[in-house]
Amino acid sequence: MTMEKKVTLSEAEIPRQWYNIQADMPNKLAPALHPGTMQPLKAEDLAPIFPMELIKQEVSQERWIDIPEEVVEKYRIWRPTPLVRAYGLEKALGTPAKIYYKNEGTSPAGSHKVNTAIPQAYYNKQAGITRLTTETGAGQWGSSISLAASFYDMECKVYMVKVSYHQKPYRRSFMKIFGADVIPSPSNLTEAGRSLLAKDPDSHGSLGVAISEAVEEAAGRADTNYALGSVLNHVILHQTVIGLEAKKQLEKLDAYPDVIVGACGGGSNFAGIAFPFLKDRFNGGKVRAVGVEPTACPTLTKGTFAYDYGDLGKLTPLTKMYTLGHNFMPSGIHAGGLRYHGESALVSQLYHDGFIEGRAYNQQEVFEAALLFARTEGLVPAPESAHAIQGAIVEALAAKEAGEARTILFCLSGHGHFDMGAYDRYFAGDLQDVPCGAQDLAASLESLPNV
């Protein structure tokens, strides 16, 4: 059979339902806990910062959840995204493996994050909300929610982790084009920010801090809700359009993956491509799913499976997840979207149950993988996406060593056009490997709540 390099779908083949893995997981999630009472969270506890439709999705056990037609119409701007066979990369590696990638960098914001930004803005608009607050690390999420908010004529305030705010100025510019107010975090605008700055005036921030600031502001205003770009169940749900499309595209080639690879920070793009295939594994399939993270923030590979807060200020519910401790401050690596102390509860439970594998790689080898991919496939990946590329390369070389015709699928979660500063530093020899220190990790894990 002749293989096409790129496989596309028609607009009519955009998924009309999201896949909810909670319906099929062998072991269900432990209940989220209220940060004040430590009792199981109720729907009304989330009402001050989320619209009811998203709260329903957060706890739903229904396997398939309909995508509103208004959201599908917005998806049509860039979806379906192409599935591409990486012939050039395969040749460079000399591997018998077939490598496919789902290119989510074709979205208007350049990453997969728009898949959830659009429905989040839509449901908030339907609920009468006129303002959204959020956090962002590298800026892909901030760019996506800014774009989505502008589609629905809503205001948007983005607390951007300070190290990324300075590293990625054009991400800030992108957000401002769509009307967002972008604030470096920690800031003096919130109690959470002021508290951290009092302890560490030179703090370069973290996603945990930025989340506290955004949640604090949203909880204090009736016209404002909070939007999160990863981790939560409803965010994971929206991202399953990636894997659902990929399944259809591979079917056109009479192909199926042996292993699926995705970069893993909060877990959204990894879950988005992997979860529709894990549904098959629950029914006896053999597909492997590998989440790749930085050694500077090794949540899955070195974290603890325990209840923890999602933010530094302890404003968010406690979820049982793999965590490095809510006060963990990762090094300022350029993969800013992967610098989160915790992992999606869904990804965490499946990892704990052995359905998912975890790998951690250093910054230098990840950028080497990015360059190889760019020079063989003609696309410049974001540093976050380069982690998935590195994971795919490792799998392809393992297939070469074993003489196996392995089929590998990975998610190219976004392009790196706003990350040229990181590439410049790599070429200058200024990028350092900064793996998480055992002493720092032990100290942060001491802060875990006694639940």
Summary of the structure (lengths in Angstrom):
residues: 451
radius of gyration: 20.2
end to end distance: 56.3
largest distance: 64.5
contacts: 1739
relative contact order: 0.16
helix: 44%
strand: 18%
